[in-house]
Amino acid sequence: MARRYLHSSTCQIIGRTRGQGMTEYIIIVALIAVAAIGVYSLLGKTVRGQVAGIANEITGQSSSEQLNSARSAARRANTLGRQDVSLGNYDEVTESGN
């Protein structure tokens, strides 16, 4: 009888530990996703411009327009990075609402 109870409580503890690990994993993934969204909203135009420039260069076309666009987006991101942003003015400062 005692052995059966011991086995049952051990299984419950292992199950709880697995549930706790999964919860921690979900929280970490959610934090990474929020950080990635923030970085992409700040640097998205720069990355898209650079990738477009690389694609044009691979096909033998001039990429100066795309690279200039990426440079101006990088300058804009640098300017935005220096501003104080809160949840109240995030859309206006980052132009995310457009």
C-alpha positions in Angstrom: 0.0 0.0 0.0 2.7 2.5 0.9 4.7 1.5 -2.2 1.6 2.3 -4.4 1.1 5.7 -2.7 4.8 6.5 -3.1 4.7 5.7 -6.8 1.6 7.8 -7.3 3.0 10.9 -5.6 6.3 10.5 -7.5 4.4 10.5 -10.8 2.5 13.6 -9.7 5.7 15.5 -8.9 7.3 14.6 -12.2 4.1 15.7 -14.0 4.2 19.1 -12.2 7.8 19.6 -13.0 7.2 19.0 -16.7 4.3 21.4 -16.6 6.5 24.1 -14.9 9.2 23.6 -17.6 6.7 24.0 -20.4 5.3 27.2 -18.8 8.8 28.6 -18.5 9.6 27.8 -22.1 6.4 29.5 -23.3 7.2 32.6 -21.3 10.7 32.7 -22.8 9.4 32.2 -26.4 6.9 35.0 -25.8 9.6 37.4 -24.6 11.8 36.6 -27.6 8.8 37.2 -29.9 8.0 40.6 -28.4 11.7 41.6 -28.7 11.8 40.5 -32.3 8.7 42.5 -33.1 10.3 45.6 -31.6 13.5 45.2 -33.5 11.7 44.5 -36.7 9.5 47.6 -36.3 12.7 49.7 -35.9 14.9 48.1 -38.5 12.5 46.5 -40.9 12.9 49.0 -43.7 16.6 48.8 -43.5 16.7 45.0 -43.7 14.2 45.0 -46.6 16.3 47.6 -48.5 19.5 45.6 -48.1 17.9 42.4 -49.1 16.5 44.0 -52.2 19.9 45.5 -53.0 21.5 42.0 -52.7 18.9 40.5 -54.9 19.5 43.1 -57.6 23.3 42.7 -57.5 22.9 38.9 -57.8 20.8 39.3 -61.0 23.3 41.8 -62.4 21.2 45.0 -61.9 22.2 48.2 -60.2 21.3 48.2 -56.5 22.1 51.9 -55.8 18.4 52.9 -55.3 17.8 50.1 -52.8 21.0 50.7 -50.9 20.2 54.4 -50.7 16.8 53.5 -49.4 18.4 51.2 -46.8 20.8 53.9 -45.7 18.0 56.5 -45.2 16.0 53.9 -43.3 19.0 53.2 -41.1 19.5 56.9 -40.4 15.8 57.1 -39.5 16.1 54.1 -37.2 19.1 55.7 -35.6 17.1 58.9 -35.0 14.2 56.9 -33.6 16.5 55.0 -31.3 17.6 58.2 -29.6 14.1 59.4 -28.8 12.2 58.6 -25.6 9.3 56.3 -26.5 6.6 55.2 -24.2 3.5 53.1 -24.8 1.5 56.3 -25.1 3.4 57.8 -28.0 4.9 54.6 -29.6 2.8 54.8 -32.8 3.5 58.4 -33.5 7.2 58.2 -32.9 7.8 55.0 -34.8 5.1 55.6 -37.4 3.8 52.1 -36.8 0.2 53.2 -37.0 0.5 54.1 -40.7 
